Amino acid sequence: MVYELFLRLLPVRRIQASCCILALVALTAADPALHASKLPQAKKLTAGDIDDIVKRLRTAVQDYVFPETAAKLARELEAHQETYRTLTDPSNLAQRLTADMRAVGLDQHLAVTFGEELGVRKNPTAAENQHAHDFDRANAYGLRSARRLPGNIGYIDLAYFSPDPDAGAAIAAAMQVVNGTDALIIDLRRNGGGSGDTERTLASYFLTDVLELSSIVENVDGKPRQRQHWTVAYLQGPRYVGKPVYILASRHTHSAAEALSYDLQNLHVATIIGEHTSGDATSSTGEVDLGHGFSAFIPNGQMVSPVTHSNYFRVGVQPDTPIPPEKALSMAYDLALKTAEMSVASEELAKEKSEAAKNPEAALLEEINGFSQNR
């Protein structure tokens, strides 16, 4: 549950806050006693405690990126004040506050959490940072798979965009594995988001020039500010350009994964296959401390594409080829086999591609099992 929260909220936090949360995930999962010592005790809240938490939250929502929605959020919280006072269990209160805000704002980034104080704390210890790094490394920095499929089609399955400093090297290694393929499938159907820096690094592999990607327009102290995002000039691995790229998406594709899909689609670099994404196009400069062990995530910014001058808020990134997500890989693989040009003249590779094209699903199954169904 905590790890899921990390994936959902990480995309729009500052990196130092993200690493803190990852440290919390690793530490508490490994040692329940440490969990108890690091987190506030779940004691019953008093009516005064609840009033104080809700008051701070009502102040915080005033900074929400859309002013009209901000006013509705404040009214919603005020309307349920008496109900909140009955929720003396901290977890129940956090869940109810989150649900009420999301019902009005229709924004999955709106959240109240209890016990995730490391999400607000700016100075994790060296041990916490090391444990966070070890935990992320054990999860392959978000990379579930990087492989060559039959017919010389590349496939990368990415669970999240890691904020770890070594994530760039992991991405480079994956891109090295698929560099010689004739087309590439990037599976983001179960990607919870993550670091914007890592997402932009991956995007840069598919572009030769330094280009502006979707930026963040936000309100800071009542004033508008734009944080421009650009592709990376130098990469550790080889670029992947001039070849078909397919991105698999679903409603479980969140935040940074949506940004990658949206930008590469608008730049005509990738074809999106599957269903529309979750629509998490808002962002924030960080969490708000509500006191009593509570914190809130209130987006004060939104993604804006230099191509569309808009974003995918609430509607999600729309697929070029709509199809149930469970069928997206098979379709993308079939398309790749049919449309990709062979980069190497080889009778052996041509035969392999021809055999795979006859029955793509069987070829995928053989790749996973290591044996043909006909053996």
C-alpha positions as a Markdown table, in Angstrom:
| # | Residue | x | y | z |
|---|---|---|---|---|
| 1 | Met | 0.0 | 0.0 | 0.0 |
| 2 | Val | 2.8 | 2.4 | 0.9 |
| 3 | Tyr | 4.7 | 1.5 | -2.2 |
| 4 | Glu | 1.6 | 2.1 | -4.4 |
| 5 | Leu | 1.3 | 5.5 | -2.7 |
| 6 | Phe | 5.0 | 6.2 | -3.6 |
| 7 | Leu | 4.4 | 5.4 | -7.2 |
| 8 | Arg | 1.3 | 7.5 | -7.5 |
| 9 | Leu | 2.6 | 10.6 | -5.7 |
| 10 | Leu | 6.3 | 10.4 | -6.7 |
| 11 | Pro | 5.9 | 11.9 | -10.3 |
| 12 | Val | 5.4 | 15.4 | -9.1 |
| 13 | Arg | 7.4 | 15.6 | -5.9 |
| 14 | Arg | 10.9 | 17.1 | -5.8 |
| 15 | Ile | 13.5 | 14.4 | -6.1 |
| 16 | Gln | 14.7 | 14.8 | -2.5 |
| 17 | Ala | 11.2 | 14.2 | -1.2 |
| 18 | Ser | 10.8 | 11.2 | -3.5 |
| 19 | Cys | 13.9 | 9.6 | -2.2 |
| 20 | Cys | 12.7 | 10.1 | 1.3 |
| 21 | Ile | 9.5 | 8.2 | 0.5 |
| 22 | Leu | 11.4 | 5.4 | -1.1 |
| 23 | Ala | 13.5 | 5.2 | 2.0 |
| 24 | Leu | 10.4 | 4.9 | 4.1 |
| 25 | Val | 9.1 | 2.1 | 1.8 |
| 26 | Ala | 12.4 | 0.1 | 2.1 |
| 27 | Leu | 12.9 | 0.6 | 5.8 |
| 28 | Thr | 9.4 | -0.2 | 7.0 |
| 29 | Ala | 9.0 | -3.2 | 4.7 |
| 30 | Ala | 12.2 | -4.7 | 6.0 |
| 31 | Asp | 11.7 | -4.0 | 9.7 |
| 32 | Pro | 8.3 | -3.6 | 11.4 |
| 33 | Ala | 10.0 | -2.4 | 14.6 |
| 34 | Leu | 11.6 | 0.4 | 12.7 |
| 35 | His | 8.2 | 1.2 | 11.1 |
| 36 | Ala | 6.8 | 1.7 | 14.6 |
| 37 | Ser | 9.7 | 3.9 | 15.7 |
| 38 | Lys | 9.7 | 6.1 | 12.6 |
| 39 | Leu | 6.0 | 6.7 | 12.2 |
| 40 | Pro | 3.6 | 8.6 | 14.4 |
| 41 | Gln | 1.5 | 6.3 | 16.6 |
| 42 | Ala | -2.0 | 5.8 | 15.4 |
| 43 | Lys | -3.7 | 7.2 | 18.5 |
| 44 | Lys | -7.2 | 8.4 | 18.5 |
| 45 | Leu | -7.7 | 11.9 | 17.3 |
| 46 | Thr | -9.6 | 14.5 | 19.3 |
| 47 | Ala | -12.1 | 16.8 | 17.9 |
| 48 | Gly | -9.6 | 19.6 | 18.3 |
| 49 | Asp | -7.0 | 17.7 | 16.4 |
| 50 | Ile | -9.4 | 17.1 | 13.5 |
| 51 | Asp | -10.5 | 20.7 | 13.4 |
| 52 | Asp | -6.8 | 21.8 | 13.2 |
| 53 | Ile | -6.0 | 19.3 | 10.4 |
| 54 | Val | -9.1 | 20.3 | 8.3 |
| 55 | Lys | -8.4 | 24.0 | 8.9 |
| 56 | Arg | -4.9 | 23.6 | 7.5 |
| 57 | Leu | -6.1 | 21.5 | 4.6 |
| 58 | Arg | -8.7 | 24.2 | 3.7 |
| 59 | Thr | -5.9 | 26.7 | 3.6 |
| 60 | Ala | -3.8 | 24.4 | 1.5 |
| 61 | Val | -6.4 | 23.7 | -1.2 |
| 62 | Gln | -6.5 | 27.5 | -1.9 |
| 63 | Asp | -3.3 | 26.9 | -3.9 |
| 64 | Tyr | -4.8 | 24.3 | -6.1 |
| 65 | Val | -4.0 | 24.9 | -9.7 |
| 66 | Phe | -7.5 | 25.6 | -10.9 |
| 67 | Pro | -9.1 | 28.5 | -8.8 |
| 68 | Glu | -12.7 | 27.5 | -9.4 |
| 69 | Thr | -12.0 | 23.9 | -8.3 |
| 70 | Ala | -10.0 | 25.2 | -5.3 |
| 71 | Ala | -13.1 | 27.1 | -4.1 |
| 72 | Lys | -15.2 | 23.9 | -4.5 |
| 73 | Leu | -12.7 | 21.9 | -2.5 |
| 74 | Ala | -12.8 | 24.4 | 0.3 |
| 75 | Arg | -16.6 | 24.3 | 0.4 |
| 76 | Glu | -16.6 | 20.5 | 0.3 |
| 77 | Leu | -14.3 | 20.3 | 3.3 |
| 78 | Glu | -16.4 | 22.8 | 5.2 |
| 79 | Ala | -19.6 | 21.0 | 4.4 |
| 80 | His | -18.3 | 17.7 | 6.0 |
| 81 | Gln | -16.7 | 19.2 | 9.0 |
| 82 | Glu | -19.0 | 17.5 | 11.5 |
| 83 | Thr | -18.5 | 14.1 | 9.8 |
| 84 | Tyr | -14.8 | 14.5 | 10.0 |
| 85 | Arg | -15.0 | 15.1 | 13.7 |
| 86 | Thr | -16.4 | 11.6 | 14.1 |
| 87 | Leu | -13.4 | 10.0 | 12.3 |
| 88 | Thr | -11.0 | 9.6 | 15.2 |
| 89 | Asp | -8.9 | 6.9 | 13.5 |
| 90 | Pro | -6.1 | 8.7 | 11.6 |
| 91 | Ser | -6.2 | 6.3 | 8.6 |
| 92 | Asn | -9.9 | 6.6 | 8.2 |
| 93 | Leu | -9.8 | 10.4 | 8.3 |
| 94 | Ala | -7.0 | 10.5 | 5.7 |
| 95 | Gln | -8.9 | 8.2 | 3.4 |
| 96 | Arg | -12.1 | 10.2 | 3.8 |
| 97 | Leu | -10.4 | 13.5 | 3.1 |
| 98 | Thr | -8.7 | 12.1 | 0.1 |
| 99 | Ala | -12.0 | 10.6 | -1.3 |
| 100 | Asp | -13.9 | 13.9 | -0.8 |
| 101 | Met | -11.3 | 16.0 | -2.5 |
| 102 | Arg | -11.0 | 13.6 | -5.4 |
| 103 | Ala | -14.8 | 13.4 | -5.8 |
| 104 | Val | -14.8 | 17.2 | -6.4 |
| 105 | Gly | -11.5 | 17.8 | -8.1 |
| 106 | Leu | -11.5 | 14.6 | -10.2 |
| 107 | Asp | -7.7 | 14.6 | -9.7 |
| 108 | Gln | -6.0 | 11.5 | -8.5 |
| 109 | His | -3.0 | 13.6 | -7.3 |
| 110 | Leu | -5.1 | 15.2 | -4.6 |
| 111 | Ala | -4.3 | 13.2 | -1.4 |
| 112 | Val | -4.0 | 13.3 | 2.3 |
| 113 | Thr | -1.8 | 10.7 | 4.0 |
| 114 | Phe | -1.1 | 9.8 | 7.6 |
| 115 | Gly | 2.3 | 8.5 | 8.8 |
| 116 | Glu | 4.3 | 9.4 | 5.6 |
| 117 | Glu | 6.3 | 12.1 | 7.4 |
| 118 | Leu | 9.4 | 11.2 | 5.3 |
| 119 | Gly | 7.5 | 12.6 | 2.3 |
| 120 | Val | 7.8 | 16.0 | 4.0 |
| 121 | Arg | 11.1 | 15.6 | 5.7 |
| 122 | Lys | 13.9 | 17.1 | 3.6 |
| 123 | Asn | 16.9 | 15.6 | 5.3 |
| 124 | Pro | 16.9 | 11.8 | 5.3 |
| 125 | Thr | 19.8 | 10.1 | 7.1 |
| 126 | Ala | 22.7 | 8.5 | 5.2 |
| 127 | Ala | 21.4 | 5.1 | 6.2 |
| 128 | Glu | 17.9 | 5.9 | 4.8 |
| 129 | Asn | 19.4 | 7.1 | 1.6 |
| 130 | Gln | 21.5 | 4.0 | 1.3 |
| 131 | His | 18.5 | 1.7 | 2.0 |
| 132 | Ala | 16.4 | 3.6 | -0.6 |
| 133 | His | 19.2 | 3.0 | -3.1 |
| 134 | Asp | 19.4 | -0.7 | -2.3 |
| 135 | Phe | 15.7 | -1.1 | -2.5 |
| 136 | Asp | 15.5 | 0.6 | -5.9 |
| 137 | Arg | 18.4 | -1.4 | -7.2 |
| 138 | Ala | 16.6 | -4.6 | -6.0 |
| 139 | Asn | 13.7 | -3.4 | -8.2 |
| 140 | Ala | 16.0 | -2.9 | -11.2 |
| 141 | Tyr | 15.2 | 0.8 | -11.1 |
| 142 | Gly | 11.7 | 0.1 | -12.4 |
| 143 | Leu | 12.8 | -2.0 | -15.3 |
| 144 | Arg | 10.7 | -5.2 | -15.4 |
| 145 | Ser | 12.2 | -6.4 | -18.7 |
| 146 | Ala | 14.4 | -5.4 | -21.7 |
| 147 | Arg | 14.6 | -8.0 | -24.4 |
| 148 | Arg | 14.6 | -8.9 | -28.0 |
| 149 | Leu | 11.5 | -10.6 | -29.3 |
| 150 | Pro | 11.4 | -13.0 | -32.2 |
| 151 | Gly | 11.5 | -11.2 | -35.5 |
| 152 | Asn | 14.0 | -8.6 | -34.1 |
| 153 | Ile | 11.5 | -6.5 | -32.2 |
| 154 | Gly | 12.6 | -4.8 | -29.0 |
| 155 | Tyr | 10.5 | -4.8 | -25.8 |
| 156 | Ile | 10.9 | -2.8 | -22.6 |
| 157 | Asp | 8.5 | -3.1 | -19.7 |
| 158 | Leu | 8.9 | -0.3 | -17.3 |
| 159 | Ala | 7.1 | -0.3 | -13.9 |
| 160 | Tyr | 8.1 | 3.2 | -12.8 |
| 161 | Phe | 10.6 | 6.0 | -13.4 |
| 162 | Ser | 13.2 | 5.7 | -10.7 |
| 163 | Pro | 14.5 | 8.8 | -9.0 |
| 164 | Asp | 17.8 | 7.0 | -8.1 |
| 165 | Pro | 21.0 | 8.5 | -9.6 |
| 166 | Asp | 21.8 | 5.1 | -11.2 |
| 167 | Ala | 18.5 | 5.0 | -13.0 |
| 168 | Gly | 20.0 | 6.6 | -16.1 |
| 169 | Ala | 22.6 | 3.8 | -16.3 |
| 170 | Ala | 19.8 | 1.2 | -16.1 |
| 171 | Ile | 17.9 | 3.0 | -18.9 |
| 172 | Ala | 21.1 | 3.2 | -21.0 |
| 173 | Ala | 21.6 | -0.6 | -20.5 |
| 174 | Ala | 18.1 | -1.3 | -21.6 |
| 175 | Met | 18.4 | 0.9 | -24.7 |
| 176 | Gln | 21.7 | -0.9 | -25.5 |
| 177 | Val | 19.9 | -4.3 | -25.4 |
| 178 | Val | 17.2 | -3.2 | -27.9 |
| 179 | Asn | 19.4 | -0.9 | -30.0 |
| 180 | Gly | 19.8 | -3.4 | -32.9 |
| 181 | Thr | 16.1 | -4.2 | -33.2 |
| 182 | Asp | 14.0 | -3.0 | -36.1 |
| 183 | Ala | 11.1 | -1.7 | -33.9 |
| 184 | Leu | 10.5 | -1.1 | -30.2 |
| 185 | Ile | 7.6 | -1.7 | -27.9 |
| 186 | Ile | 7.5 | 0.2 | -24.6 |
| 187 | Asp | 5.1 | -1.3 | -22.1 |
| 188 | Leu | 3.7 | 1.3 | -19.7 |
| 189 | Arg | 0.4 | -0.4 | -19.0 |
| 190 | Arg | 1.3 | -0.8 | -15.3 |
| 191 | Asn | 3.5 | 2.2 | -14.9 |
| 192 | Gly | 2.8 | 4.3 | -11.8 |
| 193 | Gly | 4.9 | 7.3 | -12.8 |
| 194 | Gly | 8.0 | 8.5 | -11.1 |
| 195 | Ser | 10.9 | 10.9 | -11.7 |
| 196 | Gly | 10.4 | 13.5 | -14.4 |
| 197 | Asp | 14.2 | 13.6 | -14.9 |
| 198 | Thr | 14.3 | 9.9 | -15.7 |
| 199 | Glu | 11.3 | 10.1 | -17.9 |
| 200 | Arg | 12.9 | 12.9 | -19.9 |
| 201 | Thr | 16.1 | 10.9 | -20.2 |
| 202 | Leu | 14.2 | 8.0 | -21.8 |
| 203 | Ala | 12.4 | 10.4 | -24.1 |
| 204 | Ser | 15.7 | 11.8 | -25.3 |
| 205 | Tyr | 16.7 | 8.4 | -26.7 |
| 206 | Phe | 14.1 | 8.8 | -29.5 |
| 207 | Leu | 15.1 | 12.4 | -30.6 |
| 208 | Thr | 18.3 | 13.7 | -32.2 |
| 209 | Asp | 17.9 | 17.4 | -31.4 |
| 210 | Val | 17.5 | 19.1 | -28.0 |
| 211 | Leu | 13.8 | 19.8 | -27.9 |
| 212 | Glu | 11.3 | 21.3 | -25.4 |
| 213 | Leu | 9.0 | 18.8 | -23.9 |
| 214 | Ser | 5.9 | 19.5 | -21.8 |
| 215 | Ser | 6.7 | 22.1 | -19.2 |
| 216 | Ile | 5.0 | 22.7 | -15.9 |
| 217 | Val | 3.1 | 25.9 | -15.3 |
| 218 | Glu | 2.4 | 26.5 | -11.7 |
| 219 | Asn | 1.4 | 29.0 | -9.1 |
| 220 | Val | 4.0 | 29.9 | -6.5 |
| 221 | Asp | 3.2 | 32.4 | -3.8 |
| 222 | Gly | 0.3 | 33.7 | -6.0 |
| 223 | Lys | 2.5 | 34.2 | -9.0 |
| 224 | Pro | 2.7 | 32.1 | -12.2 |
| 225 | Arg | 5.9 | 30.3 | -13.0 |
| 226 | Gln | 6.9 | 28.0 | -15.8 |
| 227 | Arg | 9.5 | 25.2 | -15.4 |
| 228 | Gln | 10.6 | 24.2 | -18.9 |
| 229 | His | 11.6 | 20.7 | -19.6 |
| 230 | Trp | 14.0 | 19.8 | -22.3 |
| 231 | Thr | 15.5 | 16.6 | -23.7 |
| 232 | Val | 19.0 | 15.6 | -22.7 |
| 233 | Ala | 21.9 | 16.5 | -24.9 |
| 234 | Tyr | 24.2 | 13.7 | -23.7 |
| 235 | Leu | 23.1 | 10.1 | -23.1 |
| 236 | Gln | 25.0 | 7.1 | -21.8 |
| 237 | Gly | 23.5 | 4.8 | -24.4 |
| 238 | Pro | 22.8 | 4.8 | -28.1 |
| 239 | Arg | 19.8 | 6.7 | -29.5 |
| 240 | Tyr | 16.9 | 4.9 | -31.1 |
| 241 | Val | 15.7 | 7.0 | -34.0 |
| 242 | Gly | 14.2 | 6.4 | -37.4 |
| 243 | Lys | 12.4 | 3.2 | -36.4 |
| 244 | Pro | 8.9 | 2.4 | -35.3 |
| 245 | Val | 8.1 | 2.9 | -31.6 |
| 246 | Tyr | 4.9 | 1.6 | -30.0 |
| 247 | Ile | 3.8 | 2.6 | -26.4 |
| 248 | Leu | 1.3 | 0.3 | -24.6 |
| 249 | Ala | -1.0 | 2.3 | -22.3 |
| 250 | Ser | -3.9 | 1.7 | -20.0 |
| 251 | Arg | -5.9 | 3.5 | -17.3 |
| 252 | His | -3.1 | 2.3 | -14.9 |
| 253 | Thr | -0.6 | 4.4 | -16.8 |
| 254 | His | 0.0 | 7.4 | -14.6 |
| 255 | Ser | 1.8 | 10.8 | -14.4 |
| 256 | Ala | 5.4 | 10.6 | -15.8 |
| 257 | Ala | 4.4 | 7.6 | -18.0 |
| 258 | Glu | 1.6 | 9.8 | -19.4 |
| 259 | Ala | 4.0 | 12.7 | -20.0 |
| 260 | Leu | 6.3 | 10.4 | -22.0 |
| 261 | Ser | 3.4 | 9.0 | -24.0 |
| 262 | Tyr | 1.9 | 12.5 | -24.7 |
| 263 | Asp | 5.2 | 14.1 | -25.8 |
| 264 | Leu | 6.3 | 11.3 | -28.0 |
| 265 | Gln | 2.9 | 11.0 | -29.6 |
| 266 | Asn | 2.7 | 14.8 | -30.3 |
| 267 | Leu | 6.2 | 14.7 | -31.7 |
| 268 | His | 5.1 | 11.8 | -34.0 |
| 269 | Val | 7.8 | 9.5 | -32.6 |
| 270 | Ala | 5.6 | 6.9 | -31.1 |
| 271 | Thr | 2.2 | 5.2 | -31.7 |
| 272 | Ile | 0.0 | 4.7 | -28.6 |
| 273 | Ile | -1.8 | 1.4 | -28.4 |
| 274 | Gly | -4.3 | 0.3 | -25.7 |
| 275 | Glu | -6.7 | 2.5 | -23.8 |
| 276 | His | -6.6 | 6.1 | -22.5 |
| 277 | Thr | -4.3 | 6.8 | -19.6 |
| 278 | Ser | -5.4 | 8.0 | -16.1 |
| 279 | Gly | -5.3 | 11.7 | -16.8 |
| 280 | Asp | -2.9 | 12.8 | -14.1 |
| 281 | Ala | -1.5 | 16.0 | -15.7 |
| 282 | Thr | -1.2 | 18.1 | -12.5 |
| 283 | Ser | 1.9 | 18.6 | -10.4 |
| 284 | Ser | 3.1 | 20.1 | -7.2 |
| 285 | Thr | 6.3 | 21.6 | -5.7 |
| 286 | Gly | 5.9 | 19.4 | -2.7 |
| 287 | Glu | 3.7 | 18.2 | 0.2 |
| 288 | Val | 2.0 | 20.3 | 2.8 |
| 289 | Asp | 2.5 | 19.4 | 6.5 |
| 290 | Leu | -1.0 | 19.3 | 8.2 |
| 291 | Gly | 0.4 | 18.5 | 11.6 |
| 292 | His | -0.5 | 15.5 | 13.8 |
| 293 | Gly | 1.4 | 13.1 | 11.4 |
| 294 | Phe | -0.8 | 14.2 | 8.4 |
| 295 | Ser | 0.4 | 15.6 | 5.1 |
| 296 | Ala | -1.4 | 16.7 | 1.9 |
| 297 | Phe | -0.5 | 16.7 | -1.7 |
| 298 | Ile | -2.2 | 19.6 | -3.4 |
| 299 | Pro | -1.2 | 20.2 | -7.1 |
| 300 | Asn | -0.4 | 23.8 | -7.8 |
| 301 | Gly | 0.7 | 23.2 | -11.4 |
| 302 | Gln | -0.1 | 21.4 | -14.6 |
| 303 | Met | 1.7 | 20.0 | -17.6 |
| 304 | Val | 1.5 | 22.1 | -20.8 |
| 305 | Ser | 2.7 | 20.8 | -24.2 |
| 306 | Pro | 4.6 | 23.2 | -26.5 |
| 307 | Val | 2.9 | 21.4 | -29.4 |
| 308 | Thr | -0.8 | 21.3 | -28.3 |
| 309 | His | -0.5 | 24.1 | -25.7 |
| 310 | Ser | -2.7 | 21.9 | -23.6 |
| 311 | Asn | -2.6 | 18.6 | -21.7 |
| 312 | Tyr | -4.4 | 15.4 | -20.9 |
| 313 | Phe | -5.9 | 16.3 | -17.5 |
| 314 | Arg | -8.9 | 14.1 | -16.6 |
| 315 | Val | -9.3 | 12.7 | -20.2 |
| 316 | Gly | -5.9 | 10.9 | -20.3 |
| 317 | Val | -3.6 | 10.4 | -23.3 |
| 318 | Gln | -5.8 | 9.1 | -26.1 |
| 319 | Pro | -4.5 | 6.0 | -27.9 |
| 320 | Asp | -3.9 | 6.0 | -31.7 |
| 321 | Thr | -5.1 | 2.5 | -31.8 |
| 322 | Pro | -7.8 | 1.8 | -29.1 |
| 323 | Ile | -7.9 | -1.8 | -27.9 |
| 324 | Pro | -8.3 | -3.5 | -24.6 |
| 325 | Pro | -5.0 | -3.3 | -22.8 |
| 326 | Glu | -4.7 | -7.1 | -22.4 |
| 327 | Lys | -4.6 | -7.3 | -26.2 |
| 328 | Ala | -2.2 | -4.3 | -26.7 |
| 329 | Leu | 1.0 | -6.2 | -26.7 |
| 330 | Ser | -0.1 | -8.8 | -29.2 |
| 331 | Met | -1.4 | -6.0 | -31.6 |
| 332 | Ala | 1.8 | -3.9 | -31.2 |
| 333 | Tyr | 4.0 | -6.9 | -31.9 |
| 334 | Asp | 1.9 | -7.9 | -34.9 |
| 335 | Leu | 2.2 | -4.3 | -36.3 |
| 336 | Ala | 5.9 | -4.2 | -35.6 |
| 337 | Leu | 6.5 | -7.4 | -37.5 |
| 338 | Lys | 4.4 | -6.2 | -40.5 |
| 339 | Thr | 5.7 | -2.6 | -40.8 |
| 340 | Ala | 9.3 | -2.6 | -39.5 |
| 341 | Glu | 12.0 | -2.7 | -42.1 |
| 342 | Met | 14.9 | -5.1 | -41.6 |
| 343 | Ser | 18.1 | -3.3 | -40.7 |
| 344 | Val | 20.3 | -6.3 | -41.7 |
| 345 | Ala | 20.1 | -8.4 | -44.8 |
| 346 | Ser | 19.9 | -11.9 | -43.4 |
| 347 | Glu | 18.1 | -15.0 | -44.6 |
| 348 | Glu | 18.1 | -16.3 | -41.0 |
| 349 | Leu | 16.5 | -13.1 | -39.6 |
| 350 | Ala | 14.1 | -12.9 | -42.5 |
| 351 | Lys | 12.9 | -16.5 | -41.8 |
| 352 | Glu | 12.6 | -15.8 | -38.1 |
| 353 | Lys | 10.5 | -12.7 | -38.8 |
| 354 | Ser | 8.3 | -14.6 | -41.3 |
| 355 | Glu | 7.7 | -17.4 | -38.8 |
| 356 | Ala | 6.8 | -15.0 | -36.0 |
| 357 | Ala | 4.4 | -13.0 | -38.3 |
| 358 | Lys | 2.4 | -16.2 | -39.0 |
| 359 | Asn | 1.3 | -16.4 | -35.4 |
| 360 | Pro | 2.5 | -13.5 | -33.2 |
| 361 | Glu | 0.9 | -14.8 | -30.0 |
| 362 | Ala | 2.6 | -18.2 | -30.4 |
| 363 | Ala | 5.9 | -16.4 | -31.0 |
| 364 | Leu | 5.4 | -14.4 | -27.8 |
| 365 | Leu | 4.5 | -17.5 | -25.8 |
| 366 | Glu | 7.6 | -19.3 | -27.2 |
| 367 | Glu | 9.8 | -16.4 | -26.2 |
| 368 | Ile | 8.5 | -16.6 | -22.6 |
| 369 | Asn | 8.5 | -20.4 | -22.3 |
| 370 | Gly | 11.6 | -21.0 | -24.3 |
| 371 | Phe | 10.0 | -23.8 | -26.3 |
| 372 | Ser | 7.6 | -23.9 | -29.3 |
| 373 | Gln | 4.0 | -25.1 | -28.7 |
| 374 | Asn | 4.6 | -27.6 | -31.5 |
| 375 | Arg | 7.5 | -29.4 | -29.8 |
